Amino acid sequence: MLGGSITKTENHHFLAVDGFPAVVIQRAPGHVPPAWPEDGAQQLHVDLATDDLASADRAALEAGASRLRPTDDAELATHQGSRVYASPAGHPFCLRPA
């Protein structure tokens, strides 16, 4: 979703964008995905801004995300709202108009 390259180790995944570290994710064996928003539990929530919501939506779904809300929750023309997804591990994240 962010571009760049991913390096995987036994305990972490490192994302570098343009050669610079951007995100480090620690593995969590035994992780149980949260039932957000029902139980309100979140371990991480990321909002990603984009100027091409349709392409970002396709990229998210192709990467294994699932939609948690309908796609009409965000309006690119007015820069309002967001589209809410769950990562393959169950963590919620949003795509919003830039």
PDB file as gemmi writes it, atoms N, CA and C in Angstrom:
CRYST1    1.000    1.000    1.000  90.00  90.00  90.00 P 1                      
ATOM      1  N   MET A   1       0.821  -1.200   0.000  1.00  0.00           N  
ATOM      2  CA  MET A   1       0.000   0.000   0.000  1.00  0.00           C  
ATOM      3  C   MET A   1       0.862   1.260   0.000  1.00  0.00           C  
ATOM      4  N   LEU A   2       2.006   1.231   0.658  1.00  0.00           N  
ATOM      5  CA  LEU A   2       2.838   2.426   0.769  1.00  0.00           C  
ATOM      6  C   LEU A   2       3.981   2.443  -0.236  1.00  0.00           C  
ATOM      7  N   GLY A   3       4.129   1.375  -0.992  1.00  0.00           N  
ATOM      8  CA  GLY A   3       5.276   1.278  -1.878  1.00  0.00           C  
ATOM      9  C   GLY A   3       6.494   0.882  -1.078  1.00  0.00           C  
ATOM     10  N   GLY A   4       7.657   1.014  -1.679  1.00  0.00           N  
ATOM     11  CA  GLY A   4       8.878   0.688  -0.961  1.00  0.00           C  
ATOM     12  C   GLY A   4       9.172  -0.794  -0.976  1.00  0.00           C  
ATOM     13  N   SER A   5      10.045  -1.205  -0.073  1.00  0.00           N  
ATOM     14  CA  SER A   5      10.450  -2.607  -0.012  1.00  0.00           C  
ATOM     15  C   SER A   5      10.314  -3.113   1.417  1.00  0.00           C  
ATOM     16  N   ILE A   6      10.017  -4.401   1.522  1.00  0.00           N  
ATOM     17  CA  ILE A   6       9.832  -5.023   2.829  1.00  0.00           C  
ATOM     18  C   ILE A   6      10.935  -6.044   3.058  1.00  0.00           C  
ATOM     19  N   THR A   7      11.551  -5.959   4.225  1.00  0.00           N  
ATOM     20  CA  THR A   7      12.532  -6.943   4.665  1.00  0.00           C  
ATOM     21  C   THR A   7      11.917  -7.684   5.847  1.00  0.00           C  
ATOM     22  N   LYS A   8      11.884  -9.003   5.761  1.00  0.00           N  
ATOM     23  CA  LYS A   8      11.281  -9.812   6.821  1.00  0.00           C  
ATOM     24  C   LYS A   8      12.376 -10.527   7.604  1.00  0.00           C  
ATOM     25  N   THR A   9      12.255 -10.461   8.930  1.00  0.00           N  
ATOM     26  CA  THR A   9      13.119 -11.249   9.805  1.00  0.00           C  
ATOM     27  C   THR A   9      12.218 -12.170  10.614  1.00  0.00           C  
ATOM     28  N   GLU A  10      12.793 -12.938  11.487  1.00  0.00           N  
ATOM     29  CA  GLU A  10      12.002 -13.860  12.294  1.00  0.00           C  
ATOM     30  C   GLU A  10      10.975 -13.130  13.157  1.00  0.00           C  
ATOM     31  N   ASN A  11      11.317 -11.941  13.653  1.00  0.00           N  
ATOM     32  CA  ASN A  11      10.443 -11.237  14.593  1.00  0.00           C  
ATOM     33  C   ASN A  11       9.851  -9.930  14.078  1.00  0.00           C  
ATOM     34  N   HIS A  12      10.315  -9.422  12.935  1.00  0.00           N  
ATOM     35  CA  HIS A  12       9.864  -8.114  12.464  1.00  0.00           C  
ATOM     36  C   HIS A  12       9.722  -8.078  10.947  1.00  0.00           C  
ATOM     37  N   HIS A  13       8.921  -7.141  10.487  1.00  0.00           N  
ATOM     38  CA  HIS A  13       8.858  -6.772   9.077  1.00  0.00           C  
ATOM     39  C   HIS A  13       9.225  -5.293   9.018  1.00  0.00           C  
ATOM     40  N   PHE A  14      10.188  -4.946   8.167  1.00  0.00           N  
ATOM     41  CA  PHE A  14      10.667  -3.571   8.028  1.00  0.00           C  
ATOM     42  C   PHE A  14      10.265  -3.042   6.661  1.00  0.00           C  
ATOM     43  N   LEU A  15       9.595  -1.895   6.631  1.00  0.00           N  
ATOM     44  CA  LEU A  15       9.238  -1.242   5.377  1.00  0.00           C  
ATOM     45  C   LEU A  15      10.145  -0.037   5.192  1.00  0.00           C  
ATOM     46  N   ALA A  16      10.835   0.012   4.052  1.00  0.00           N  
ATOM     47  CA  ALA A  16      11.653   1.168   3.694  1.00  0.00           C  
ATOM     48  C   ALA A  16      11.044   1.799   2.448  1.00  0.00           C  
ATOM     49  N   VAL A  17      10.878   3.112   2.470  1.00  0.00           N  
ATOM     50  CA  VAL A  17      10.358   3.859   1.332  1.00  0.00           C  
ATOM     51  C   VAL A  17      11.445   4.825   0.894  1.00  0.00           C  
ATOM     52  N   ASP A  18      11.782   4.771  -0.370  1.00  0.00           N  
ATOM     53  CA  ASP A  18      12.869   5.593  -0.917  1.00  0.00           C  
ATOM     54  C   ASP A  18      14.162   5.414  -0.131  1.00  0.00           C  
ATOM     55  N   GLY A  19      14.402   4.190   0.351  1.00  0.00           N  
ATOM     56  CA  GLY A  19      15.630   3.889   1.066  1.00  0.00           C  
ATOM     57  C   GLY A  19      15.633   4.261   2.541  1.00  0.00           C  
ATOM     58  N   PHE A  20      14.547   4.850   3.034  1.00  0.00           N  
ATOM     59  CA  PHE A  20      14.481   5.266   4.442  1.00  0.00           C  
ATOM     60  C   PHE A  20      13.483   4.398   5.203  1.00  0.00           C  
ATOM     61  N   PRO A  21      13.822   4.034   6.440  1.00  0.00           N  
ATOM     62  CA  PRO A  21      12.869   3.253   7.244  1.00  0.00           C  
ATOM     63  C   PRO A  21      11.578   4.046   7.443  1.00  0.00           C  
ATOM     64  N   ALA A  22      10.446   3.383   7.223  1.00  0.00           N  
ATOM     65  CA  ALA A  22       9.162   4.061   7.376  1.00  0.00           C  
ATOM     66  C   ALA A  22       8.315   3.423   8.467  1.00  0.00           C  
ATOM     67  N   VAL A  23       8.241   2.093   8.470  1.00  0.00           N  
ATOM     68  CA  VAL A  23       7.400   1.384   9.428  1.00  0.00           C  
ATOM     69  C   VAL A  23       8.091   0.085   9.811  1.00  0.00           C  
ATOM     70  N   VAL A  24       8.050  -0.240  11.094  1.00  0.00           N  
ATOM     71  CA  VAL A  24       8.528  -1.527  11.575  1.00  0.00           C  
ATOM     72  C   VAL A  24       7.364  -2.195  12.294  1.00  0.00           C  
ATOM     73  N   ILE A  25       7.080  -3.428  11.915  1.00  0.00           N  
ATOM     74  CA  ILE A  25       5.981  -4.167  12.523  1.00  0.00           C  
ATOM     75  C   ILE A  25       6.554  -5.403  13.190  1.00  0.00           C  
ATOM     76  N   GLN A  26       6.239  -5.560  14.462  1.00  0.00           N  
ATOM     77  CA  GLN A  26       6.709  -6.723  15.212  1.00  0.00           C  
ATOM     78  C   GLN A  26       5.696  -7.848  15.075  1.00  0.00           C  
ATOM     79  N   ARG A  27       6.176  -9.043  14.821  1.00  0.00           N  
ATOM     80  CA  ARG A  27       5.299 -10.211  14.748  1.00  0.00           C  
ATOM     81  C   ARG A  27       4.692 -10.465  16.126  1.00  0.00           C  
ATOM     82  N   ALA A  28       3.493 -11.023  16.129  1.00  0.00           N  
ATOM     83  CA  ALA A  28       2.798 -11.318  17.381  1.00  0.00           C  
ATOM     84  C   ALA A  28       2.161 -12.705  17.286  1.00  0.00           C  
ATOM     85  N   PRO A  29       2.956 -13.758  17.476  1.00  0.00           N  
ATOM     86  CA  PRO A  29       2.395 -15.107  17.425  1.00  0.00           C  
ATOM     87  C   PRO A  29       1.237 -15.242  18.406  1.00  0.00           C  
ATOM     88  N   GLY A  30       0.189 -15.905  17.975  1.00  0.00           N  
ATOM     89  CA  GLY A  30      -0.973 -16.084  18.831  1.00  0.00           C  
ATOM     90  C   GLY A  30      -1.931 -14.904  18.823  1.00  0.00           C  
ATOM     91  N   HIS A  31      -1.649 -13.897  17.998  1.00  0.00           N  
ATOM     92  CA  HIS A  31      -2.518 -12.718  17.921  1.00  0.00           C  
ATOM     93  C   HIS A  31      -3.939 -13.124  17.548  1.00  0.00           C  
ATOM     94  N   VAL A  32      -4.903 -12.549  18.217  1.00  0.00           N  
ATOM     95  CA  VAL A  32      -6.310 -12.733  17.891  1.00  0.00           C  
ATOM     96  C   VAL A  32      -6.822 -11.394  17.383  1.00  0.00           C  
ATOM     97  N   PRO A  33      -7.320 -11.339  16.125  1.00  0.00           N  
ATOM     98  CA  PRO A  33      -7.791 -10.061  15.586  1.00  0.00           C  
ATOM     99  C   PRO A  33      -8.892  -9.446  16.449  1.00  0.00           C  
ATOM    100  N   PRO A  34      -8.873  -8.124  16.622  1.00  0.00           N  
ATOM    101  CA  PRO A  34      -9.938  -7.471  17.383  1.00  0.00           C  
ATOM    102  C   PRO A  34     -11.247  -7.520  16.600  1.00  0.00           C  
ATOM    103  N   ALA A  35     -12.343  -7.452  17.307  1.00  0.00           N  
ATOM    104  CA  ALA A  35     -13.666  -7.408  16.677  1.00  0.00           C  
ATOM    105  C   ALA A  35     -14.124  -5.961  16.627  1.00  0.00           C  
ATOM    106  N   TRP A  36     -13.321  -5.119  15.990  1.00  0.00           N  
ATOM    107  CA  TRP A  36     -13.610  -3.703  15.928  1.00  0.00           C  
ATOM    108  C   TRP A  36     -14.705  -3.452  14.910  1.00  0.00           C  
ATOM    109  N   PRO A  37     -15.678  -2.596  15.138  1.00  0.00           N  
ATOM    110  CA  PRO A  37     -15.802  -1.695  16.283  1.00  0.00           C  
ATOM    111  C   PRO A  37     -16.605  -2.275  17.434  1.00  0.00           C  
ATOM    112  N   GLU A  38     -17.062  -3.510  17.302  1.00  0.00           N  
ATOM    113  CA  GLU A  38     -17.939  -4.088  18.329  1.00  0.00           C  
ATOM    114  C   GLU A  38     -17.335  -4.048  19.725  1.00  0.00           C  
ATOM    115  N   ASP A  39     -16.076  -4.477  19.883  1.00  0.00           N  
ATOM    116  CA  ASP A  39     -15.503  -4.495  21.229  1.00  0.00           C  
ATOM    117  C   ASP A  39     -14.634  -3.280  21.525  1.00  0.00           C  
ATOM    118  N   GLY A  40     -14.444  -2.413  20.526  1.00  0.00           N  
ATOM    119  CA  GLY A  40     -13.696  -1.182  20.734  1.00  0.00           C  
ATOM    120  C   GLY A  40     -12.188  -1.365  20.845  1.00  0.00           C  
ATOM    121  N   ALA A  41     -11.691  -2.607  20.811  1.00  0.00           N  
ATOM    122  CA  ALA A  41     -10.260  -2.848  20.984  1.00  0.00           C  
ATOM    123  C   ALA A  41      -9.501  -2.602  19.687  1.00  0.00           C  
ATOM    124  N   GLN A  42      -8.432  -1.827  19.778  1.00  0.00           N  
ATOM    125  CA  GLN A  42      -7.527  -1.620  18.660  1.00  0.00           C  
ATOM    126  C   GLN A  42      -6.110  -1.620  19.200  1.00  0.00           C  
ATOM    127  N   GLN A  43      -5.222  -2.276  18.496  1.00  0.00           N  
ATOM    128  CA  GLN A  43      -3.819  -2.208  18.866  1.00  0.00           C  
ATOM    129  C   GLN A  43      -3.099  -1.191  18.001  1.00  0.00           C  
ATOM    130  N   LEU A  44      -3.658  -0.889  16.845  1.00  0.00           N  
ATOM    131  CA  LEU A  44      -3.054   0.031  15.904  1.00  0.00           C  
ATOM    132  C   LEU A  44      -4.138   0.499  14.960  1.00  0.00           C  
ATOM    133  N   HIS A  45      -4.117   1.768  14.621  1.00  0.00           N  
ATOM    134  CA  HIS A  45      -5.031   2.281  13.599  1.00  0.00           C  
ATOM    135  C   HIS A  45      -4.262   3.299  12.777  1.00  0.00           C  
ATOM    136  N   VAL A  46      -4.239   3.092  11.475  1.00  0.00           N  
ATOM    137  CA  VAL A  46      -3.504   3.964  10.563  1.00  0.00           C  
ATOM    138  C   VAL A  46      -4.481   4.563   9.569  1.00  0.00           C  
ATOM    139  N   ASP A  47      -4.374   5.860   9.323  1.00  0.00           N  
ATOM    140  CA  ASP A  47      -5.109   6.519   8.251  1.00  0.00           C  
ATOM    141  C   ASP A  47      -4.117   6.829   7.138  1.00  0.00           C  
ATOM    142  N   LEU A  48      -4.440   6.425   5.919  1.00  0.00           N  
ATOM    143  CA  LEU A  48      -3.597   6.685   4.763  1.00  0.00           C  
ATOM    144  C   LEU A  48      -4.336   7.625   3.828  1.00  0.00           C  
ATOM    145  N   ALA A  49      -3.710   8.766   3.494  1.00  0.00           N  
ATOM    146  CA  ALA A  49      -4.321   9.741   2.586  1.00  0.00           C  
ATOM    147  C   ALA A  49      -3.895   9.432   1.162  1.00  0.00           C  
ATOM    148  N   THR A  50      -4.818   9.585   0.228  1.00  0.00           N  
ATOM    149  CA  THR A  50      -4.538   9.299  -1.172  1.00  0.00           C  
ATOM    150  C   THR A  50      -5.303  10.258  -2.069  1.00  0.00           C  
ATOM    151  N   ASP A  51      -4.734  10.544  -3.240  1.00  0.00           N  
ATOM    152  CA  ASP A  51      -5.461  11.358  -4.213  1.00  0.00           C  
ATOM    153  C   ASP A  51      -6.152  10.472  -5.243  1.00  0.00           C  
ATOM    154  N   ASP A  52      -6.043   9.147  -5.101  1.00  0.00           N  
ATOM    155  CA  ASP A  52      -6.725   8.203  -5.986  1.00  0.00           C  
ATOM    156  C   ASP A  52      -7.339   7.099  -5.137  1.00  0.00           C  
ATOM    157  N   LEU A  53      -8.510   7.411  -4.595  1.00  0.00           N  
ATOM    158  CA  LEU A  53      -9.179   6.501  -3.668  1.00  0.00           C  
ATOM    159  C   LEU A  53      -9.533   5.169  -4.330  1.00  0.00           C  
ATOM    160  N   ALA A  54      -9.939   5.196  -5.590  1.00  0.00           N  
ATOM    161  CA  ALA A  54     -10.316   3.958  -6.279  1.00  0.00           C  
ATOM    162  C   ALA A  54      -9.111   3.025  -6.418  1.00  0.00           C  
ATOM    163  N   SER A  55      -7.967   3.560  -6.810  1.00  0.00           N  
ATOM    164  CA  SER A  55      -6.764   2.735  -6.947  1.00  0.00           C  
ATOM    165  C   SER A  55      -6.294   2.225  -5.595  1.00  0.00           C  
ATOM    166  N   ALA A  56      -6.344   3.069  -4.568  1.00  0.00           N  
ATOM    167  CA  ALA A  56      -5.931   2.655  -3.233  1.00  0.00           C  
ATOM    168  C   ALA A  56      -6.860   1.571  -2.702  1.00  0.00           C  
ATOM    169  N   ASP A  57      -8.154   1.681  -2.993  1.00  0.00           N  
ATOM    170  CA  ASP A  57      -9.126   0.668  -2.597  1.00  0.00           C  
ATOM    171  C   ASP A  57      -8.767  -0.674  -3.242  1.00  0.00           C  
ATOM    172  N   ARG A  58      -8.495  -0.668  -4.536  1.00  0.00           N  
ATOM    173  CA  ARG A  58      -8.118  -1.899  -5.232  1.00  0.00           C  
ATOM    174  C   ARG A  58      -6.833  -2.490  -4.642  1.00  0.00           C  
ATOM    175  N   ALA A  59      -5.854  -1.628  -4.394  1.00  0.00           N  
ATOM    176  CA  ALA A  59      -4.577  -2.101  -3.835  1.00  0.00           C  
ATOM    177  C   ALA A  59      -4.780  -2.724  -2.459  1.00  0.00           C  
ATOM    178  N   ALA A  60      -5.626  -2.108  -1.638  1.00  0.00           N  
ATOM    179  CA  ALA A  60      -5.888  -2.648  -0.298  1.00  0.00           C  
ATOM    180  C   ALA A  60      -6.533  -4.028  -0.393  1.00  0.00           C  
ATOM    181  N   LEU A  61      -7.539  -4.147  -1.238  1.00  0.00           N  
ATOM    182  CA  LEU A  61      -8.235  -5.428  -1.377  1.00  0.00           C  
ATOM    183  C   LEU A  61      -7.322  -6.493  -1.968  1.00  0.00           C  
ATOM    184  N   GLU A  62      -6.497  -6.121  -2.949  1.00  0.00           N  
ATOM    185  CA  GLU A  62      -5.557  -7.068  -3.548  1.00  0.00           C  
ATOM    186  C   GLU A  62      -4.493  -7.520  -2.538  1.00  0.00           C  
ATOM    187  N   ALA A  63      -4.188  -6.671  -1.567  1.00  0.00           N  
ATOM    188  CA  ALA A  63      -3.200  -7.013  -0.537  1.00  0.00           C  
ATOM    189  C   ALA A  63      -3.812  -7.855   0.582  1.00  0.00           C  
ATOM    190  N   GLY A  64      -5.118  -8.115   0.504  1.00  0.00           N  
ATOM    191  CA  GLY A  64      -5.762  -8.976   1.491  1.00  0.00           C  
ATOM    192  C   GLY A  64      -6.642  -8.273   2.498  1.00  0.00           C  
ATOM    193  N   ALA A  65      -6.808  -6.955   2.371  1.00  0.00           N  
ATOM    194  CA  ALA A  65      -7.685  -6.227   3.293  1.00  0.00           C  
ATOM    195  C   ALA A  65      -9.147  -6.570   2.997  1.00  0.00           C  
ATOM    196  N   SER A  66      -9.995  -6.324   3.966  1.00  0.00           N  
ATOM    197  CA  SER A  66     -11.438  -6.461   3.761  1.00  0.00           C  
ATOM    198  C   SER A  66     -12.102  -5.164   4.176  1.00  0.00           C  
ATOM    199  N   ARG A  67     -13.172  -4.810   3.486  1.00  0.00           N  
ATOM    200  CA  ARG A  67     -13.903  -3.581   3.808  1.00  0.00           C  
ATOM    201  C   ARG A  67     -14.739  -3.793   5.064  1.00  0.00           C  
ATOM    202  N   LEU A  68     -14.706  -2.793   5.955  1.00  0.00           N  
ATOM    203  CA  LEU A  68     -15.552  -2.830   7.152  1.00  0.00           C  
ATOM    204  C   LEU A  68     -16.757  -1.912   7.015  1.00  0.00           C  
ATOM    205  N   ARG A  69     -16.741  -1.066   5.991  1.00  0.00           N  
ATOM    206  CA  ARG A  69     -17.861  -0.163   5.692  1.00  0.00           C  
ATOM    207  C   ARG A  69     -18.045  -0.114   4.182  1.00  0.00           C  
ATOM    208  N   PRO A  70     -19.198   0.371   3.713  1.00  0.00           N  
ATOM    209  CA  PRO A  70     -19.393   0.537   2.270  1.00  0.00           C  
ATOM    210  C   PRO A  70     -18.405   1.551   1.687  1.00  0.00           C  
ATOM    211  N   THR A  71     -18.223   1.525   0.376  1.00  0.00           N  
ATOM    212  CA  THR A  71     -17.234   2.397  -0.258  1.00  0.00           C  
ATOM    213  C   THR A  71     -17.695   3.838  -0.408  1.00  0.00           C  
ATOM    214  N   ASP A  72     -18.947   4.146  -0.110  1.00  0.00           N  
ATOM    215  CA  ASP A  72     -19.425   5.523  -0.288  1.00  0.00           C  
ATOM    216  C   ASP A  72     -19.227   6.390   0.959  1.00  0.00           C  
ATOM    217  N   ASP A  73     -18.385   5.954   1.890  1.00  0.00           N  
ATOM    218  CA  ASP A  73     -18.133   6.720   3.108  1.00  0.00           C  
ATOM    219  C   ASP A  73     -17.132   7.850   2.935  1.00  0.00           C  
ATOM    220  N   ALA A  74     -16.456   7.919   1.781  1.00  0.00           N  
ATOM    221  CA  ALA A  74     -15.453   8.958   1.548  1.00  0.00           C  
ATOM    222  C   ALA A  74     -15.770   9.667   0.245  1.00  0.00           C  
ATOM    223  N   GLU A  75     -15.522  10.965   0.234  1.00  0.00           N  
ATOM    224  CA  GLU A  75     -15.784  11.776  -0.948  1.00  0.00           C  
ATOM    225  C   GLU A  75     -14.519  12.522  -1.323  1.00  0.00           C  
ATOM    226  N   LEU A  76     -13.916  12.123  -2.442  1.00  0.00           N  
ATOM    227  CA  LEU A  76     -12.657  12.719  -2.875  1.00  0.00           C  
ATOM    228  C   LEU A  76     -12.817  14.208  -3.191  1.00  0.00           C  
ATOM    229  N   ALA A  77     -13.917  14.594  -3.794  1.00  0.00           N  
ATOM    230  CA  ALA A  77     -14.105  15.993  -4.203  1.00  0.00           C  
ATOM    231  C   ALA A  77     -14.133  16.946  -3.014  1.00  0.00           C  
ATOM    232  N   THR A  78     -14.690  16.499  -1.881  1.00  0.00           N  
ATOM    233  CA  THR A  78     -14.804  17.381  -0.712  1.00  0.00           C  
ATOM    234  C   THR A  78     -13.780  17.055   0.375  1.00  0.00           C  
ATOM    235  N   HIS A  79     -12.962  16.037   0.157  1.00  0.00           N  
ATOM    236  CA  HIS A  79     -11.952  15.609   1.136  1.00  0.00           C  
ATOM    237  C   HIS A  79     -12.585  15.224   2.471  1.00  0.00           C  
ATOM    238  N   GLN A  80     -13.762  14.625   2.420  1.00  0.00           N  
ATOM    239  CA  GLN A  80     -14.488  14.258   3.629  1.00  0.00           C  
ATOM    240  C   GLN A  80     -14.578  12.746   3.767  1.00  0.00           C  
ATOM    241  N   GLY A  81     -14.667  12.289   4.996  1.00  0.00           N  
ATOM    242  CA  GLY A  81     -14.915  10.887   5.281  1.00  0.00           C  
ATOM    243  C   GLY A  81     -13.714   9.997   5.072  1.00  0.00           C  
ATOM    244  N   SER A  82     -13.942   8.709   5.221  1.00  0.00           N  
ATOM    245  CA  SER A  82     -12.883   7.728   5.028  1.00  0.00           C  
ATOM    246  C   SER A  82     -13.512   6.389   4.693  1.00  0.00           C  
ATOM    247  N   ARG A  83     -12.719   5.529   4.091  1.00  0.00           N  
ATOM    248  CA  ARG A  83     -13.110   4.149   3.849  1.00  0.00           C  
ATOM    249  C   ARG A  83     -12.379   3.304   4.877  1.00  0.00           C  
ATOM    250  N   VAL A  84     -13.112   2.440   5.551  1.00  0.00           N  
ATOM    251  CA  VAL A  84     -12.557   1.674   6.663  1.00  0.00           C  
ATOM    252  C   VAL A  84     -12.382   0.216   6.251  1.00  0.00           C  
ATOM    253  N   TYR A  85     -11.203  -0.316   6.562  1.00  0.00           N  
ATOM    254  CA  TYR A  85     -10.838  -1.680   6.195  1.00  0.00           C  
ATOM    255  C   TYR A  85     -10.256  -2.393   7.410  1.00  0.00           C  
ATOM    256  N   ALA A  86     -10.089  -3.707   7.270  1.00  0.00           N  
ATOM    257  CA  ALA A  86      -9.309  -4.498   8.221  1.00  0.00           C  
ATOM    258  C   ALA A  86      -8.160  -5.118   7.445  1.00  0.00           C  
ATOM    259  N   SER A  87      -6.977  -5.079   8.037  1.00  0.00           N  
ATOM    260  CA  SER A  87      -5.823  -5.749   7.439  1.00  0.00           C  
ATOM    261  C   SER A  87      -6.060  -7.256   7.495  1.00  0.00           C  
ATOM    262  N   PRO A  88      -5.251  -8.055   6.797  1.00  0.00           N  
ATOM    263  CA  PRO A  88      -5.414  -9.508   6.900  1.00  0.00           C  
ATOM    264  C   PRO A  88      -5.317 -10.019   8.340  1.00  0.00           C  
ATOM    265  N   ALA A  89      -4.613  -9.301   9.213  1.00  0.00           N  
ATOM    266  CA  ALA A  89      -4.513  -9.698  10.623  1.00  0.00           C  
ATOM    267  C   ALA A  89      -5.670  -9.153  11.450  1.00  0.00           C  
ATOM    268  N   GLY A  90      -6.565  -8.378  10.826  1.00  0.00           N  
ATOM    269  CA  GLY A  90      -7.743  -7.875  11.523  1.00  0.00           C  
ATOM    270  C   GLY A  90      -7.622  -6.474  12.081  1.00  0.00           C  
ATOM    271  N   HIS A  91      -6.501  -5.791  11.849  1.00  0.00           N  
ATOM    272  CA  HIS A  91      -6.341  -4.431  12.363  1.00  0.00           C  
ATOM    273  C   HIS A  91      -7.065  -3.439  11.454  1.00  0.00           C  
ATOM    274  N   PRO A  92      -7.894  -2.560  12.026  1.00  0.00           N  
ATOM    275  CA  PRO A  92      -8.603  -1.583  11.197  1.00  0.00           C  
ATOM    276  C   PRO A  92      -7.654  -0.479  10.711  1.00  0.00           C  
ATOM    277  N   PHE A  93      -7.920  -0.004   9.501  1.00  0.00           N  
ATOM    278  CA  PHE A  93      -7.218   1.158   8.955  1.00  0.00           C  
ATOM    279  C   PHE A  93      -8.148   1.878   7.999  1.00  0.00           C  
ATOM    280  N   CYS A  94      -7.834   3.140   7.708  1.00  0.00           N  
ATOM    281  CA  CYS A  94      -8.682   3.940   6.834  1.00  0.00           C  
ATOM    282  C   CYS A  94      -7.911   4.462   5.636  1.00  0.00           C  
ATOM    283  N   LEU A  95      -8.605   4.568   4.533  1.00  0.00           N  
ATOM    284  CA  LEU A  95      -8.139   5.324   3.381  1.00  0.00           C  
ATOM    285  C   LEU A  95      -8.997   6.561   3.310  1.00  0.00           C  
ATOM    286  N   ARG A  96      -8.347   7.725   3.176  1.00  0.00           N  
ATOM    287  CA  ARG A  96      -9.102   8.970   3.125  1.00  0.00           C  
ATOM    288  C   ARG A  96      -8.581   9.835   2.001  1.00  0.00           C  
ATOM    289  N   PRO A  97      -9.447  10.712   1.502  1.00  0.00           N  
ATOM    290  CA  PRO A  97      -9.003  11.624   0.443  1.00  0.00           C  
ATOM    291  C   PRO A  97      -7.895  12.549   0.936  1.00  0.00           C  
ATOM    292  N   ALA A  98      -6.884  12.753   0.088  1.00  0.00           N  
ATOM    293  CA  ALA A  98      -5.772  13.663   0.441  1.00  0.00           C  
ATOM    294  C   ALA A  98      -6.218  15.104   0.333  1.00  0.00           C  
TER     295      ALA A  98                                                      
END                                                                             
